[in-house]
Every structure is written in structure tokens, then in C-alpha cells.
Amino acid sequence: MKKTLSLLSLVAAIVVMTATGIYSSTSKTVGTAVIATKSDKQMGGGMAMLLPEDLSTKQNMLLNTAYEIAKEDGHKNPELLQGIILQETHAGGLKSYKVAGQEFGLKTGERYYGVGQIKVSAALHVLGKYPEMWSDFNFQTKTNDEVMAKLIENDKFNLAIASKYLKILKDDHGYKDDASVAGAYNQGPTGAKTRVAEAQRYANSVLNYMRKARSM
């Protein structure tokens, strides 16, 4: 299977992420990750997306790194992490993705950071489960500010947190298939059970990215 995605094609006609600046939307900022979506009425009950046709060197690098990290973590389908970062930030291709949420009035601790759009609270949860990551990524102070800074500036750390969080969703919360894990990544482990429609729309979008990744 090819891990480098050199060319992705258009799979739908509507961009749903506000960071592109092309369409306005109603933003969902619940769970672990952030995703901008339109209402069911606007979207016709589905989530549309635009895949970049030409990936930059950085995007290719991030997708390769995501695959390797997910594979090392034992994910049966490493493309799941690739699909999530494509959905969240176009694998770092959006103009503004390092910090998300301030435009919705979210406070610093409630915002989403980096290529995987991770909350500090989610990162701390992962670090508590996998404390070896403190030393693996050379933490000095172990403060919330340092965690936030690394989520923003260290893409490998951000991807490692995202991958480990997916493991937690599988191992600790009982989400097993890719669709349910993706939905829980977006809506949170509890929210995915109560906001089923939102979780499913997000999951369908991620699965579309995964299918495209496998075809390359």
C-alpha cells in the first residue's frame, strides 16, 4: 500500500471548514477535535468536503508520519489517523489551523491545537495514560502551557497524542470499528453516544478520506 499520497481528487463540491474562507458555516466545537459543519438542511443530511488535488511536501510528510505512528501504535488501519488529519486540517494544508476556537469565543483551555486539533485536556489525559511521552518529547515543565506549545509547534507530538487517544477510545471506551472511533474522536467518548447523527456525519467524512488514501 502506498503511504505517500501524491494526488487527491475532488470528492464533493462544498467545503465545510471555515478556515478555508470559502464558505461560512455553523461550527461544532465539542469533543476532542473541532470541525466546522453546515446544518442538515444546508448539507442535505450529509457532510461534504474538498480534498486537495496537489499535496505539498509538508502535507505528504505529515501523512506519512501519521501512518507510521498509527502503525507503530498497533492500529489495524493506520489510514484512520491519516483520514482524521485530512478532515481536521487537510493535513496541515489549511491557512490557519495551529489554534482553533478563539473565533468562536472559546477560552485558551477550550481551544483546539495543531494538525489533529487536540484539546489540552485530551492531551493531558493521554499523557496520564502514557507517562513515558513526557520524556519521549523532552518536556521540561509539564505545565499546561508547555503541552499547548508542543501541540502547536511539534507535529509529531500532536500526531502521537491523536494516535494514542484513538487507542484509548478503543481500549477504554469500547469503540472498535473505524467509524465509531472517528465519531468519538470528534464528539468525545460520551458525546458520540448522545449526538449520534453528528458523530456519524463526521465519521463518514473521515472514512471517505481513508478510502481515497487506500486507492493511491
N, C-alpha and C positions, 0 to 999 in steps of 0.2 A: 504494500500500500504506500502510496506517495504521501509523505508527511509535509512536503512543501507545497503550498497552494499558490501556484504562479498566476492563475487566472480564474476569476469567479465571475459568473454571468448574472444578469438581471433575472430575478425570480418573481418580482412583483413590482408594481408601478408606484407604490406610495411609500414614502419614507416616514417612519413613525417616531424617530428620535429627534427631539427638539434641537439637539446640539448641531445638527446639520444646517439649521437655519432655513430650511426649505419649506417646511410645513409647521404650523402651530399645532399643539396637541394638549391633551389633559394628562398630566404626569402622575404616575404612580410611584410612590416613594416608600413602599412598605417592604418588609422582609429584609433580606441581606443585600440584595442588589437593587439598582434603580433602573427603571425602564420607562420611557415615555410612550404612552399608547393613546389612541383615539378611542372614543366611545364605541360600543357595539353598533349603534345606529350609524355612526360615521364609517365604521370599518366593515359593515355588513356581517358582523359576527366573527370576524377573523382578524388576525394581525398580519399586516403586510410589511414588507421590508425591502430594502435595496442592498444588494451585495456589491461590493466594489469590484469593478471589472479588472483593474490592474492593481495588484498589491505592491506596496512599497517594500523596500528591503527590510525596514523595521517591522512591518506587519508580518512578513514571512518569518522573520526571526522570532517574533512573539508567538506565532502559531506553532512553529517547530518546538520552541521551548515549552509551550503549553502541552503539546503532545508528549514530550519526553518526561515532563514532571508527572503528568497523569499516568503514564505508563509505569513509571517507577513506583507510584503510589498504589499500583495494582488495579487501576480502573480497567474493567473489561473492555470498555470502549473509550479510549483516550480522546476520541473526537468530541466527546461531550464537553470537555473543557474548552476545546477549540470553538465549538458552537456557541458556548456561553460568552466568550470574549468577543466573538464576532457580533453577537446580538447586543452586548452591552456597549461596546465602544468601537465596533468594526476593527477589532484587534489593534486598538490604538490609532485608528485612522480618522477618528472624529477630531475636529479642530479643538474642541475643549472637552476633555474628559478627566483630567487629573483630579479635579474636585467637582462634585456634582451635588446639587441640593440647595446651595445658597440662593439660587434663583427662585426656589420655592419657599424661601424663608426659613429653611432648616438651620438650626444652630450647629456649631462646629462638630459636636459629638454625634449629631444625627446625620451627617453628610456621608457621601459615598466617594471612595477614593480609588484612583488608578484604573488599570486596564480591566480589572474584574469587578469594578465598582463595589468595593468592600467597605463595610462599616467598621469603625474602630472596635466596637463591641463584639462584632463577629470575629475579628482578628484576635482579640484577647481571648475569646472562647477557644479558638483553635490553639493558640499558644499555651493555654492552660491544659489542653488535652495532649499537646505535643511540645513539652517544655524544652526539648533539645533544639527547637528552632531559635530560641533566644541566642544560643551560642553559634548555631549554624549561620546566622545572619548578623553576627557581631554586634548585638545590642550592647549599649553602654549603660543606659539609664533605666531601661524597661518602663519608661513612662508612656502615657497615652500619646503625648506629643511625638515621641520618637517612633511609636508604632504608626501614627498617622504619616509622619515624614517618610518612613520606609514604604508604606503603601503607595505613596505618591511617586516617589523617586526610584524605587527599586522594583522593576517589573517582575523580576524572578521571585522576589519575596511575595509580591501581590499574587502571582500565579500559584505559588506554593500554598499560600493561605486558601485561595479558592479551591484548589485540588483537595486539600485536607478537609475543608468544610464540606465538600461533596462526600467525602468518606464518612464524616460524622453524620450527615443526613442518611446515609445508607446503613451505617453500623449502629447508630444510637436511636434513630428515629424511624427506622423501618421502611424508608423509601428505597425501593430496589431497582425498578426499571428507569431508563434514562428520562422518560417523560415526567415521572413523578419527582425524580431528583431535581430536574431542571425547574419544575414548578415550585418546589420547596426552596430552591436557591433564591428565587425571586420573591416569593411571598413569605418566606420564613417557614420553619417546620410546623408551626401551629396554624399560621395563616393559610397555608396550602390546603388545609382540611376544611376551612370555612369559606375561603374565597376560591372555590374550585374553578369557576369559569376563567378568572384572571390567570390562575396558575396554568390552566390548560392552554390558553392562548399563548402565554409566554413559552411554554414547553413546545408547542407546535412550531413556533418560530425557531427555537434552538434546534429542534430536530431537522428542520429544513436546511439549516446551515450544516448540520452533521452529514446529511445525505449528500450535499454538494461536496463537502470535504472528501467523502469516500469515493466520489466519482472522478476526482482529479488524479 
